[in-house]
């Protein structure tokens, strides 16, 4: 009888212990990592662009800025010669050169009623546009990203994330300039920005500074 009583007490204690405990499963590491990040690719790349814009991106541009006329003179001797002297590009000789340039000219074309707004600028005085200034908000190309020596593809998850970084940097460029309004044809324009060398006769610029008139 005493043994039966002992067994009943032990069972009661064990039952209380079990009902007083809550079983929590181990979290899925993938879910923990995802919830810890709590951000989409776009949000993270935008944060990266904002964090580095003033401290790294703009200083790289200023340190490598070359007058557009000087660059054209250098390009006349060959793209690689000009690139070695003034250019910026990701690792690998197959990658195109990017250049940070400054210049001025007269606005002879303007497309302002578009999300891909742009200006056509004559910097040589021959009456033809030789620089296309992209105003955005839709800005083509990856020149800003590819001109940055501190940005390496291997530091990012994949090509998709890397592409979204280019979009985020282009967005920062768009936010840093004031979009002109009204009739700007015939006005003088000063600019600073970056472009990828594809056709030396037509520069497609991502601007980081614009001044109209004056």
C-alpha positions, -999 to 999 in steps of 0.1 A, spaced: 0 0 0 29 23 9 46 16 -24 14 24 -43 11 57 -24 47 66 -33 41 58 -70 9 80 -70 28 109 -55 56 106 -80 31 105 -109 14 136 -95 47 155 -92 57 145 -127 24 156 -141 26 190 -124 61 195 -138 50 186 -173 20 209 -173 41 237 -159 66 236 -189 60 250 -223 78 232 -252 92 257 -277 106 243 -310 140 255 -322 136 283 -348 144 277 -384 178 294 -391 167 306 -425 135 322 -410 155 338 -383 179 353 -407 151 366 -429 132 381 -401 163 396 -387 170 414 -419 134 425 -422 141 442 -455 136 437 -492 165 438 -516 154 472 -527 153 486 -492 187 472 -483 203 485 -515 187 519 -510 201 520 -474 235 510 -488 234 538 -514 222 564 -488 249 554 -463 277 557 -488 266 585 -510 281 615 -492 310 596 -476 323 575 -506 304 579 -538 307 617 -542 344 618 -531 353 592 -557 336 613 -584 354 645 -572 388 628 -570 384 615 -606 367 644 -622 381 653 -656 369 682 -680 350 666 -708 372 684 -734 403 669 -719 387 635 -719 378 638 -756 414 647 -763 426 616 -744 400 594 -761 414 604 -795 445 584 -786 424 553 -777 398 542 -751 423 521 -731 449 549 -730 422 574 -718 409 548 -694 443 541 -678 447 578 -673 412 589 -662 389 559 -661 372 537 -635 359 502 -640 353 469 -622 380 443 -622 385 426 -655 397 440 -688 364 430 -705 345 456 -685 339 490 -702 355 522 -688 335 546 -668 345 583 -665 336 611 -640 334 643 -661 326 680 -657 316 703 -685 294 730 -697 274 737 -728 241 749 -743 208 730 -739 195 723 -774 171 695 -766 148 689 -737 124 661 -728 109 669 -694 75 654 -696 87 618 -691 99 596 -663 130 592 -684 135 630 -686 167 642 -702 185 671 -718 206 673 -749 236 695 -745 261 709 -770 295 712 -754 316 716 -785 297 746 -800 288 729 -833 251 730 -827 246 693 -821 240 675 -788 270 655 -777 260 650 -741 227 635 -729 220 644 -693 196 619 -677 173 636 -653 151 606 -644 136 594 -622 142 565 -646 179 566 -653 195 540 -675 228 522 -670 251 511 -642 278 538 -645 276 550 -609 278 515 -595 306 504 -618 327 535 -613 330 529 -575 362 511 -566 348 501 -531 319 482 -547 327 446 -557 302 421 -571 315 393 -548 303 413 -518 267 409 -529 244 379 -529 237 377 -567 233 396 -599 197 406 -590 208 423 -558 237 439 -577 214 453 -603 192 468 -576 222 485 -562 227 503 -595 191 514 -595 194 527 -559 225 547 -568 208 561 -598 179 571 -575 203 590 -553 216 608 -583 181 618 -593 174 630 -558 206 651 -557 196 674 -586 168 698 -593 148 690 -624 146 720 -646 112 734 -655 98 755 -683 116 764 -715 152 756 -710 163 755 -747 192 778 -753 202 781 -717 237 773 -705 243 742 -684 271 732 -661 273 696 -651 292 669 -632 285 632 -634 295 598 -645 290 578 -677 300 545 -692 320 547 -724 301 532 -753 300 559 -780 326 587 -776 305 609 -798 275 608 -774 280 608 -737 250 595 -717 256 611 -683 243 603 -649 245 637 -633 253 645 -596 254 683 -601 236 706 -625 236 744 -628 214 761 -654 220 797 -664 242 821 -646 
